[in-house]
Amino acid sequence: YTKSVGADAPNADTIASGSQSSTNSASTSTTNNGESQTTTPTAADTPTATKSNSPSPPITTTESNSPSPPITTTESNSPSPPITTTESSSSGNAPNKK
């Protein structure tokens, strides 16, 4: 960015005759009414920022939805051994009769 105002500028009556220039370079030279001033900025005036926006390594997610081993249920409904009830009236008492 360079701004130069000469003596023939429309608003020259508000600016001292001469040349005023401002440049965003390493050194700035200003000449006004024959006075030369050169300003060299320090390191703090010229910040250098290096930011790397390289993408992070890709995130790889591997999810296995393979089915679990099949659940095998074997239920045996084979009947229990038959319950055999033997009632013996060997005590000599005859069954009650009406």
Phi, psi and omega in degrees: 000121182231127179239120182236127179239120180263177181291339182263015179288156182300327181254039182290341183285346180259356182236136180300144182296138181140201184234127175239123180225142177231123183230136179276062178243187184294324180233145180243127180245126180238127177241121182217118179056041176083353179268129182253126178231128179240123181244124176252117183292153177278180183295332181290338181275347181238076181289140177239114181247124177243112181237124181263122179256031178294140185295150176293162177301143184297142178272119181249119180245120178247116180240123182261121178253031179294141185295150176293163177302142184298140177274120181251118180247120178247114180242123182260121178254031178294140186295147175295163177301142184299139178277120181252120179250119179245118179252120184251132176256043184282002182284354179094353180273122180288150177302148182294136179235143176263000000 
